[in-house]
Amino acid sequence: MKFVAFDLETTGTKPTEDMIVEVGAVMFDGNQAVKGYGALVNPGISIPAEASAVNGITDEMLKGKPKIEEILEEFAEFCGDLPLVAHNAPFDYKFLLEDVKLHKSVAPGGVVLDTLPLARKVFPGLPNYKLWTLTRHFNFPSGTFHRAEEDSSYCGLLFAKIVETLEMRGEPCSEKDLVKLMGNKEEMRFPEFKAEVDQLDLF
């Protein structure tokens, strides 16, 4: 299965009040990373010390970086219509959704899948289901955590492991099957806004 694992770093936990400071994504084909995407984002506000302590991103690092509306289209182009995967996906989804709606931007077209409930269902009995715990449980190559592109790669490896395990058990693992296994009644998808097209003088 081809998919895109993604992750955000933010100034806080509230999508309606806090801002995105980094977008990261890794495209996978099965358990192989194909290519990555990473962008620091100038939020227009100072990063709270507690957020900076978690992700290591400082105000100085964000000087001169693009605002979120300047990268949404290129992020959408990177993802295309492939399924999107994140750990605790509603958090990242809601942050991106706020900006996509605010700026009426084009957005990734694929369904958003969540490795957190999937891991709980497929690998029951673990001490907890934090991404770093799962990464170490499965001995994925790892370095630091809480930077968007690197966390995306761990999430992608975890999702590939989930799909591989389901396939080995002979259990269905289509996008719809995975949404059902997550326990969601409805799919998470971004609204469709068309890219702005320059008006052509046809006369």
Rosetta blueprint (number, residue, H / E / L):
1 M L
2 K E
3 F E
4 V E
5 A E
6 F E
7 D E
8 L E
9 E E
10 T E
11 T L
12 G L
13 T L
14 K L
15 P L
16 T L
17 E L
18 D L
19 M L
20 I E
21 V E
22 E E
23 V E
24 G E
25 A E
26 V E
27 M E
28 F E
29 D E
30 G L
31 N L
32 Q E
33 A E
34 V E
35 K E
36 G E
37 Y E
38 G E
39 A E
40 L E
41 V L
42 N L
43 P L
44 G L
45 I L
46 S L
47 I L
48 P L
49 A H
50 E H
51 A H
52 S H
53 A H
54 V H
55 N H
56 G L
57 I L
58 T L
59 D H
60 E H
61 M H
62 L H
63 K L
64 G L
65 K L
66 P L
67 K L
68 I H
69 E H
70 E H
71 I H
72 L H
73 E H
74 E H
75 F H
76 A H
77 E H
78 F H
79 C H
80 G L
81 D L
82 L L
83 P L
84 L E
85 V E
86 A E
87 H L
88 N L
89 A H
90 P H
91 F H
92 D H
93 Y H
94 K H
95 F H
96 L H
97 L H
98 E H
99 D H
100 V H
101 K H
102 L H
103 H H
104 K L
105 S L
106 V L
107 A L
108 P L
109 G L
110 G L
111 V L
112 V E
113 L E
114 D E
115 T H
116 L H
117 P H
118 L H
119 A H
120 R H
121 K H
122 V H
123 F L
124 P L
125 G L
126 L L
127 P L
128 N L
129 Y L
130 K L
131 L H
132 W H
133 T H
134 L H
135 T H
136 R H
137 H H
138 F L
139 N L
140 F L
141 P L
142 S L
143 G L
144 T L
145 F L
146 H L
147 R L
148 A H
149 E H
150 E H
151 D H
152 S H
153 S H
154 Y H
155 C H
156 G H
157 L H
158 L H
159 F H
160 A H
161 K H
162 I H
163 V H
164 E H
165 T H
166 L H
167 E H
168 M H
169 R L
170 G L
171 E L
172 P L
173 C L
174 S L
175 E H
176 K H
177 D H
178 L H
179 V H
180 K H
181 L H
182 M H
183 G L
184 N L
185 K L
186 E L
187 E L
188 M E
189 R L
190 F L
191 P L
192 E L
193 F L
194 K L
195 A L
196 E L
197 V L
198 D L
199 Q L
200 L L
201 D L
202 L L
203 F L
